[in-house]
Amino acid sequence: MSHNTFGHLFRLTTWGESHGPAIGAVVDGCPPRIPLTEADIQPWLDLRRPGSSKFVTQRQEADQVRILSGVFEGMTTGTPIALHIDNTDQRSRDYGEIAQRFRPGHADLAYELKYGTRDYRGGGRSSARETAMRVAGGAVARKVLGPDVRIRGALVQMGADRIDPAAWDWSAVAENAFFCPDRAAAARWEEQLLAVRKSGSSVGAVIELVAEGLPPGLGAPIYGKLDADIAAALMSINAVKGVEIGDGFTSAALSGEANADEMRMNADGSVRFLSNHAGGVLGGISTGQPVVARFAVKPTSSILTPRQSVDRQGQDTDILTKGRHDPCVGIRAVPVGEAMLALVLADHLLRHRAQNPDAPSTARLPRN
């Protein structure tokens, strides 16, 4: 199975399965002399960790990361950084009944048709367990981007219930189990999701990501567009079915006048935008404004209600999925989305520096 590597100059390769002995990643292309320890990675993994609240899967994994290579005396060496996490709480017996049957909404049938085989224990390689290594790799990417770049994510919709944008408060994200910036919405969601979990069903979600402090110039015309790579990165996350940049699909309902991000000059010679409908990207290149992206996560396919399906013998059958699952997989997708955005931005930052070593770090026009 190929296609396990993401990025160009800054590359992440992940390996491992949901119910294997361990999962891991190799980060290649990280510049040398960047301070990096396991303590720089672990807090981000703790945000994604299963069993962290009653609203996510109760699989108990410590997700303790080990750095096996690429770091010497607390500094990156420029060589591949190998990261390792042990799997400690697999319950493969929960999946014995689906060894010969395909779960609707899962990758079971697609894997079988493509490869002629599949790891039915929790989905194997298609499991969201793999995303722990994306978060670990994203932590390294954040170190490459530096302290001036801030990447944050928030759950802005659960099921059909959206937050009130006027109530957005980033400090609220750390106060609830949903990464929700609207305290009133978080309170509603707690009651709603408990009912969903009790019924054995699931709901979807929408996550918004914001990256601030980026220089202009990241991305390249045509096939190296920053927003195209962001979309590909977010679409690669398990259960994601839609991505938008800036106003996204909403922009289709705007007039040209309303959608245009008008500009003015600041006294210091920098360019000031009066709005950010484009989400910080024009022509596939960053403008220096905050980069804004959203992605939609479908309801968790593992539910307790029997569903119609087929088996490997070509017979019709019914199936329900046992085991420990997220009633809203979008909750733990927030730190995963942040990590994927960090990976894209770190890769584009290094590509930009390689082509334009003397490029300005702010949106300033050259003086004649």
Steps between C-alpha positions, in 0.01 A plus 500: 500500500665825388405864560588516868715813468378859505692814402787605273793654688348437843370143481302281737480123454278305740482126564303256713147373552230550759554162668868446425765522772586863422457793265770734381618771268813629330536876455751577227624839386494668841774764515780448752558687826132529595436427870282188524418255779216260569354766730446721193287229338309341788259788583359492146454123517320537833240720328421221250540210742209251524326460833558865593131572566162327507422640156769305312600136460591336832797312357776574752823589322767709673643597159844551652731600215866405474754667275725228359722701265572839349552682831827537691539687828154651461556636148398370160792380289343533155470122467171305504310526827342167595202514736346199676182434705408163649143369464399373844119458507395304193190281522515308175228262622249784456544467123488122454140507381579735210792300361276372221264796477538859381396793717296766318672837493842348570791425267454122539352431157724747318814345651379151415426594139835676458740271686313171533567507874440723801579525869151487652629575854382857541554573133875443506673769297174685430441555872515850647762353736753595231425868550693500829817498293374791292461696822852402604636608162299820521669581830836487324359718221396762757862518617611560141242777458622670817326683783367783282262264315191399697269222384168449676192291436144501631186293461245741352214260426385169645224331308264777387584727796741784414677739732418870514797673329434810710567293813839371375759497779824309443553464874180293520653228281710370789209510743285225349537153353392611151767758410202735467552881500137568597425413864124488448536260207736278700239471774235400246729248335574324828135410545452416133803273472420309815162416345668399173746273681223342707306417185806341338497746210737775386513853358729695269682829552670798336844619614653841427876553489682833518874554445636843593842658467583353161713691253366580153621290210436143615370292213562505127287548187304224331598165655670617819217710641497533877124466525503192275752329726303599810185352345682177414647477850165548672319265262752230592372495859267212583128571452552844340256561214541870424753785521470873443748787511395842629132556436497186286157404372346808659693718255286363216207701641697827523525773241836592354497818705427317825755226437792726404759539775575871457840644596659812640858602578628532855735780598788251536465391137320174568173400335183486710204288391152617597354148507609138457242320290784322317628337817849643470574346160482666156610322184616212715746726686476624859436873543620535859145499632379218724451180304149367569370154409205286602431131457190287546516163676227244440327315786703211639412195290527261798151500654297248697196504272498194266575599138457312176821378338665209315767245593810360328298211363276741311198455725271766642533543876431739786775640720550717809840619614613421853802651673592844632431786262463878493136616486640809324836431339522870414604583858837327481538614139575855624862433604544280192386785274739738674785253445426455131488877451834531682654234275386682185621837623841370610548332164402815311716720721809292416407492130452876502836561667672272250365693202495848657769520770478880514119527497344749745336366814214751491264629232710795387513631145845567350591869477622626164 
